[in-house]
């Protein structure tokens, strides 16, 4: 699914075959989840392949490493250029891109002794599909922001996401919705939450959620469309009185939510503010590329 015998990776400033690559089984990242990653998408536009907000993603990757004290000696521009070259070598246009910073051999809890940077890319449709989602409020909460750097996209944090997702699917739902440690609405396992009520949009404020790049894009689009958005602390009871809701994230893009537990959103998705933003987002990511692209 992710690779074949011809797939090429970017690894430590070289392009190598995926099936010829190795990793250390004593890696600090493998044993402790001490690493950082990003999720990025590229799109085929009439001006060539465009990596959407590549600079913002690599800036966040750099920031994640800084927050958890993982050495990072790459420039953003170097990684952006490597990403376009990787897409070209794999003949990919509409692709999902996964940069990963992982640590070398180290069985202690001390600073990493060595660090590698890998970038992979593959064809991947919308992560949560294109149908409306049936969610359940998870029994797991998001980690407390004083226990981790919640704004860092760190590998080990996603054990929490896996547990919540598997619980939801085991109970016949499509995905989970997590609260924070104080009982306020937080986010999905891999996407940010928005909901609509009386012609306004609401979304959990920063502090207990990952500051998603797609979330920031949706806020920008909402402003351009003249939509009012309130960021704050909300309870699940607020969601159970909403007209509609949606998730957004790089992998998921913008996807509508049909229901949460037994609550069915009353507004038709096609008439919702989320649908307007879904259409605007789809148009934005496929706009002609004005900077670096594969045809340059």
Secondary structure, 3 states (H helix, E strand, C coil): CCCCCCCEEEECCEEEEHHHCCCCCCEHHHHHCCEEECCEEEEEECCEEEECCHHHHHHHHHHHHHHCCCCCCCCHHHHHHHHHHHHHHCCCCCEEEEEEEEECECCCCCCCCCEEEEEEEECCCCCCCCCCEEEEEEEEECCCCCCCCCCCCEHHHHHHHHHHHHHHHHCCCCEEEEECCCCCEEECCCCEEEEEECCEEEEECCCCCCCCHHHHHHHHHHHHCCCCEEEECCCHHHHCCCCEEEEEECCCEEEEEEEECCEECCCCHHHCHHHHHHHHHHHHHCCCCCCCCCCC
